[in-house]
């Protein structure tokens, strides 16, 4: 569903810090134009973000990021990482006989490229 993808993208922008606490998110009209979708699709995305308590609406002013939205997202993503992603990675490591040292070496090389 397109509105879920838009909500996920905005969640990622909050998580990355691109959308700061108390900052205004792009208007419904602007977002609809940017994604080339109907404004109702964006409204549904924003309603989903409101339900998750990540943004709130100020009547006549637009939508804004909740103060603790990033912290809440970090907690949710860390929990998902530990309970869903990590067990799959560990299982794959076991199947492929990849050691934690191999992972550490790869992680170290990757992070050195980022710096």
trRosetta pair geometry for C-beta under 8 A, 3 or more apart (Angstrom, degrees):
i j d omega theta_ij theta_ji phi_ij phi_ji
1 4 4.5 78 76 6 98 109
1 5 7.1 -173 93 -10 51 85
2 5 5.6 -56 -153 35 37 113
2 6 6.4 36 152 -19 69 103
2 35 7.5 136 177 157 115 133
2 37 5.8 172 145 -114 145 146
2 41 5.4 -13 96 -165 118 133
3 6 5.6 -50 -148 35 36 112
3 7 6.3 37 151 -19 66 105
3 41 5.0 -148 -73 -172 93 72
3 42 7.3 -162 -119 -82 89 19
3 44 3.9 -28 -144 95 160 113
3 45 4.2 -147 -164 -60 78 79
3 48 6.6 134 143 -7 105 135
4 7 5.6 -53 -147 38 33 112
4 8 6.2 36 152 -21 65 105
4 45 7.4 -152 -61 -108 18 82
4 48 6.9 -167 -103 -144 59 176
5 8 5.6 -52 -145 36 31 113
5 9 6.4 35 153 -21 63 104
6 9 5.7 -52 -149 34 31 113
6 10 6.5 28 153 -15 64 105
6 31 6.9 90 -162 171 131 123
6 35 6.2 -35 -96 -80 117 167
6 37 7.6 -105 -57 35 140 156
6 41 7.1 112 0 142 148 96
6 42 6.5 -105 148 -113 164 63
6 45 3.9 -44 89 -115 117 156
7 10 5.8 -56 -148 39 31 109
7 11 6.3 37 150 -23 65 104
7 45 4.4 -161 -54 -157 83 81
7 46 7.8 -158 -94 -58 91 25
7 48 4.4 -41 -101 87 157 129
7 49 5.3 -163 -139 -53 96 89
7 52 7.9 121 180 8 123 137
8 11 5.4 -50 -147 34 33 115
8 12 6.5 36 152 -20 64 102
9 12 5.7 -52 -153 33 32 113
9 13 6.6 33 148 -19 63 103
10 13 5.4 -49 -148 34 37 114
10 14 6.6 40 150 -19 65 100
10 19 6.9 17 -167 -6 75 158
10 25 6.5 30 -148 -145 125 138
10 45 7.0 117 5 158 134 116
10 49 6.0 -39 95 -87 136 144
10 54 7.7 129 120 121 105 137
10 55 7.6 -29 148 -36 136 133
11 14 5.7 -52 -153 34 34 111
11 15 6.2 34 150 -19 66 107
11 49 7.1 -160 -64 -111 84 99
11 52 7.7 -19 -95 100 118 159
11 54 6.4 -60 -104 -145 80 168
11 73 6.0 164 -173 -120 92 133
12 15 5.4 -53 -144 39 33 113
12 16 6.1 27 158 -15 67 109
13 16 5.9 -53 -137 41 29 106
13 18 4.2 -75 -162 69 82 118
13 19 4.5 66 127 -6 102 106
14 17 7.9 42 175 -68 28 22
14 18 7.6 -73 -58 56 22 76
14 19 4.7 -45 -84 71 61 110
14 54 6.1 -118 -32 -173 174 116
14 65 5.9 164 -116 -134 109 126
14 69 5.0 -71 -174 127 139 121
14 70 5.6 -151 157 -81 85 73
14 73 5.9 135 102 -17 112 156
15 70 6.2 143 -110 -136 37 77
15 73 4.7 -117 -84 124 95 142
15 74 6.9 144 -136 -66 90 68
15 77 6.9 65 -126 -25 141 152
17 20 6.5 25 -169 -84 65 73
17 70 6.9 42 -84 -115 64 145
19 23 5.7 -155 -167 74 64 123
19 25 6.0 14 -137 -97 136 87
19 65 5.2 152 147 -65 103 141
20 23 4.4 85 62 -18 80 127
20 65 6.5 168 98 57 33 148
21 65 5.4 -124 -122 108 31 111
21 66 7.1 -49 -137 107 82 34
21 67 4.8 53 -164 -137 125 41
21 68 7.4 40 -113 -49 128 25
21 69 6.5 169 -100 27 78 96
21 70 6.7 -89 -56 1 94 109
22 64 6.0 -6 -159 175 37 120
22 65 6.3 -51 0 68 18 84
22 67 6.5 28 -49 -87 88 68
23 64 6.6 171 87 -150 25 79
23 65 5.4 18 49 18 73 116
24 61 7.5 -116 -110 150 122 91
24 62 5.3 52 -155 93 111 134
24 63 7.0 112 -158 78 66 49
24 64 5.4 -47 -97 -95 52 77
25 31 8.0 13 144 -58 99 132
25 46 7.7 171 88 -115 142 105
25 55 5.9 -33 -7 -122 140 140
25 62 7.1 -161 57 153 66 112
25 63 4.8 -31 45 94 109 104
25 64 6.9 -175 -3 -100 81 22
25 65 6.5 112 -49 -50 97 81
26 30 4.5 -113 177 90 106 125
26 31 4.9 132 103 -58 116 90
26 34 7.2 11 143 -3 161 145
27 30 4.4 93 56 8 86 103
27 31 6.8 -156 89 -5 43 87
27 62 5.8 -86 -99 -120 76 122
28 31 5.9 -58 -145 40 27 108
28 32 6.1 29 156 -21 64 109
28 39 5.4 67 148 -157 109 96
28 42 4.7 147 -153 110 78 130
28 43 6.0 28 -137 -68 136 72
28 46 6.7 -70 -92 -18 98 147
28 63 8.0 94 -49 -6 83 120
29 32 5.8 -55 -146 36 27 112
29 33 6.4 26 155 -17 62 108
29 39 6.4 -13 -92 -106 54 119
30 33 5.8 -59 -151 38 29 111
30 34 6.2 30 152 -21 65 109
31 34 5.5 -54 -144 36 32 114
31 35 6.2 7 164 2 67 111
31 42 4.7 131 95 -130 118 136
31 45 7.7 -129 142 69 146 140
32 35 6.5 -70 -142 51 24 93
32 36 7.9 83 163 -94 54 5
32 37 5.4 -109 -145 75 68 71
32 38 6.5 -52 -147 135 120 15
32 39 4.4 -48 -70 -86 159 60
32 41 7.0 125 -114 58 91 95
32 42 4.7 -99 -65 -17 85 137
33 36 7.3 19 -173 -75 29 46
35 41 7.7 -121 99 101 133 129
35 42 7.4 152 42 -76 132 102
37 41 4.3 -73 152 62 126 147
37 42 6.5 141 89 -41 114 86
38 41 4.9 105 65 -6 79 100
38 42 7.7 -151 100 1 49 83
39 42 5.5 -54 -156 38 45 111
39 43 6.3 52 146 -25 72 101
40 43 5.3 -46 -146 33 37 117
40 44 6.6 41 153 -21 64 100
41 44 5.8 -52 -156 33 32 111
41 45 6.7 33 146 -19 63 104
42 45 5.4 -50 -150 34 38 114
42 46 6.2 34 153 -16 68 105
43 46 5.8 -57 -147 40 30 109
43 47 6.2 34 152 -22 65 106
44 47 5.6 -52 -145 35 31 114
44 48 6.5 36 153 -22 63 102
45 48 5.7 -53 -154 32 31 113
45 49 6.6 28 150 -15 64 105
46 49 5.5 -51 -147 38 36 112
46 50 6.3 42 149 -22 65 103
46 55 6.5 -73 -156 81 79 141
46 57 7.7 78 157 -71 122 107
46 63 5.7 -121 -151 -77 124 161
47 50 5.4 -51 -148 35 34 115
47 51 6.4 38 151 -22 65 102
48 51 5.6 -49 -149 32 32 113
48 52 6.6 24 153 -10 63 106
49 52 5.8 -58 -148 43 33 107
49 54 4.6 -82 -172 65 84 112
49 55 4.5 29 129 20 119 110
49 63 7.8 71 90 -179 131 142
50 53 7.3 30 179 -80 37 33
50 54 7.5 -98 -74 47 22 69
50 55 5.8 -63 -76 76 64 80
50 56 6.5 101 -125 -103 89 44
50 57 6.8 -15 -99 -20 133 97
50 63 7.9 -103 -68 -134 100 118
53 56 7.9 10 -148 -63 57 92
53 66 5.8 22 161 -36 70 170
53 69 7.5 -160 124 -101 66 80
53 72 7.0 -102 93 178 101 176
54 65 6.9 -39 160 -142 69 71
54 66 5.8 -140 -167 19 20 113
54 69 4.4 87 -148 -140 67 116
54 72 7.1 -141 -92 76 78 131
54 73 7.1 58 -113 -57 118 108
55 63 4.8 29 165 174 128 110
55 64 6.4 155 -158 77 80 31
55 65 5.8 -49 -102 -99 75 41
55 66 6.3 -135 -89 -21 19 85
55 69 7.2 37 -58 -98 52 148
56 63 7.0 164 82 -151 27 69
56 64 5.9 -26 61 62 77 84
56 66 5.8 91 -16 -76 101 87
57 62 7.4 -118 -141 142 68 24
57 63 5.4 -38 -95 -96 66 73
57 64 7.9 150 -100 17 19 76
58 61 3.8 -19 97 55 114 122
58 62 6.5 9 53 55 90 46
58 63 7.7 171 17 -95 72 23
58 64 6.2 35 -12 -5 110 118
61 64 7.7 -4 114 -36 114 112
65 69 5.1 -104 -177 21 90 149
66 69 4.3 120 62 -53 87 98
66 72 7.8 8 90 11 126 137
68 71 4.7 -51 -169 46 83 117
68 72 5.6 89 128 -29 89 98
69 72 5.8 -59 -149 36 29 112
69 73 6.3 27 155 -18 65 107
70 73 5.7 -56 -148 37 31 111
70 74 6.3 35 153 -23 65 104
71 74 5.7 -51 -148 32 31 113
71 75 6.6 32 153 -18 63 103
72 75 5.8 -55 -154 35 31 111
72 76 6.4 27 152 -16 65 108
73 76 5.7 -56 -145 39 33 110
73 77 5.9 27 159 -15 69 110
74 77 6.0 -59 -141 42 26 106
74 78 6.1 28 159 -20 64 109
75 78 6.0 -57 -145 37 25 109
75 79 6.4 24 157 -18 62 108
76 79 5.9 -58 -152 36 28 110
76 80 6.4 25 153 -16 65 107
77 80 5.6 -53 -145 39 33 110
77 81 6.2 39 153 -25 65 104
78 81 5.5 -51 -147 33 31 115
78 82 6.4 26 157 -14 65 106
79 82 6.0 -58 -148 40 30 107
79 83 6.0 2 164 2 67 117
80 83 6.3 -69 -133 51 25 94
80 84 5.1 -25 -174 27 68 121
80 85 6.6 56 136 -9 76 102
81 84 7.2 -55 -97 53 10 80
81 85 4.9 -40 -139 46 51 122
81 86 5.8 65 155 -31 67 101
82 85 7.9 24 -8 49 15 82
82 86 5.5 -10 -131 18 31 138
83 86 7.6 57 2 39 14 101
83 87 7.2 -11 177 -8 29 117
84 87 7.0 -81 -166 33 12 102
84 88 7.1 1 155 -9 55 113
85 88 5.9 -67 -159 38 34 110
85 89 6.2 30 152 -19 72 108
86 89 5.5 -53 -143 37 35 112
86 90 6.1 35 159 -19 68 105
87 90 5.7 -53 -144 38 31 111
87 91 6.3 34 156 -20 64 106
88 91 5.7 -54 -147 36 30 112
88 92 6.3 29 154 -18 64 107
89 92 5.7 -57 -148 38 30 111
89 93 6.3 35 151 -23 65 105
90 93 5.5 -50 -148 33 32 115
90 94 6.5 34 152 -20 64 102
91 94 5.7 -53 -152 34 32 112
91 95 6.4 30 152 -18 65 106
92 95 5.6 -53 -146 37 33 112
92 96 6.1 9 161 1 67 113
92 98 7.6 2 120 28 75 127
93 96 6.3 -71 -141 51 25 94
93 97 7.9 -131 166 47 55 1
93 98 4.3 -96 -144 66 76 100
93 99 7.7 138 -179 -67 112 9
93 100 7.9 50 -179 -70 152 57
93 103 7.0 -30 -111 -53 133 126
94 97 7.5 22 -174 -74 28 40
98 102 4.9 -113 -168 75 80 143
98 103 6.5 88 147 -50 111 90
99 102 4.7 111 56 -1 73 97
99 103 7.3 -137 102 1 47 84
100 103 5.4 -52 -152 38 39 113
100 104 6.2 44 148 -23 68 103
101 104 5.5 -50 -144 36 33 113
101 105 6.3 36 155 -20 65 103
102 105 5.9 -53 -149 35 29 111
102 106 6.4 25 154 -14 64 108
103 106 5.8 -57 -147 40 31 109
103 107 6.1 34 153 -21 66 108
104 107 5.6 -54 -144 37 30 113
104 108 6.2 32 155 -21 65 106
105 108 5.7 -54 -147 35 28 112
105 109 6.5 27 155 -16 63 106
106 109 5.8 -54 -148 38 31 110
106 110 6.2 31 154 -20 65 108
107 110 5.7 -57 -147 37 29 111
107 111 6.1 20 160 -13 66 110
108 111 6.1 -58 -141 40 26 104
108 112 6.3 30 157 -23 62 109
109 112 5.8 -56 -148 33 28 113
109 113 6.8 30 153 -21 61 103
110 113 5.9 -58 -160 30 32 111
110 114 6.8 31 147 -22 64 105
111 114 5.4 -49 -152 29 42 116
111 115 6.9 44 153 -26 66 100
112 115 6.0 -51 -154 25 35 112
